[in-house]
Amino acid sequence: MFQDLESYMLPCFSKTFLNIECLGCGLQRSFLLLINGHFFDAFKMYPAIFTLILLISFAIFNFFKKIKNANKIIGRLAYINLSIIIINYLIKISI
């Protein structure tokens, strides 16, 4: 059902024009794999996909129902997510 969405994906401009992967390379494909039920493949494609979904879900939930210490939780989730993204990027460019 969702396989046709691949034709609508945005190209990575830094990879297209500079031949350098960016920090977000693989996010769209990983999300597509995730909604198709390929959880392990989605993680291999972009390891921060699950923490990113958790972060966005928590932020949206907090928007509608205020949670005590939400800013600390969001900050820590963002820090964890950014760490995973940077580590993944460094591994990608070193291979």
Contacts in CASP RR format, 6 or more apart in sequence:
PFRMAT RR
TARGET T0000
AUTHOR 0000-0000-0000
METHOD contacts of the structure
MODEL  1
MFQDLESYMLPCFSKTFLNIECLGCGLQRSFLLLINGHFFDAFKMYPAIF
TLILLISFAIFNFFKKIKNANKIIGRLAYINLSIIIINYLIKISI
2 32 0 8 1.000
2 35 0 8 1.000
2 36 0 8 1.000
3 36 0 8 1.000
5 32 0 8 1.000
6 29 0 8 1.000
6 32 0 8 1.000
9 28 0 8 1.000
9 29 0 8 1.000
9 32 0 8 1.000
10 28 0 8 1.000
12 21 0 8 1.000
12 22 0 8 1.000
12 24 0 8 1.000
12 25 0 8 1.000
14 20 0 8 1.000
14 21 0 8 1.000
14 22 0 8 1.000
15 21 0 8 1.000
15 22 0 8 1.000
15 25 0 8 1.000
21 89 0 8 1.000
21 92 0 8 1.000
21 93 0 8 1.000
23 85 0 8 1.000
23 86 0 8 1.000
23 89 0 8 1.000
24 46 0 8 1.000
24 85 0 8 1.000
24 89 0 8 1.000
25 92 0 8 1.000
26 45 0 8 1.000
26 46 0 8 1.000
27 46 0 8 1.000
27 49 0 8 1.000
27 52 0 8 1.000
29 45 0 8 1.000
29 46 0 8 1.000
30 42 0 8 1.000
30 43 0 8 1.000
30 45 0 8 1.000
30 46 0 8 1.000
30 49 0 8 1.000
31 42 0 8 1.000
31 46 0 8 1.000
31 49 0 8 1.000
33 39 0 8 1.000
33 41 0 8 1.000
33 42 0 8 1.000
33 45 0 8 1.000
34 42 0 8 1.000
34 49 0 8 1.000
34 53 0 8 1.000
42 49 0 8 1.000
43 49 0 8 1.000
43 50 0 8 1.000
46 88 0 8 1.000
47 84 0 8 1.000
47 88 0 8 1.000
48 81 0 8 1.000
48 84 0 8 1.000
48 85 0 8 1.000
48 88 0 8 1.000
51 77 0 8 1.000
51 80 0 8 1.000
51 81 0 8 1.000
51 84 0 8 1.000
52 81 0 8 1.000
54 77 0 8 1.000
55 74 0 8 1.000
55 77 0 8 1.000
55 78 0 8 1.000
55 81 0 8 1.000
58 70 0 8 1.000
58 73 0 8 1.000
58 74 0 8 1.000
58 77 0 8 1.000
59 74 0 8 1.000
61 67 0 8 1.000
62 70 0 8 1.000
62 74 0 8 1.000
67 73 0 8 1.000
END
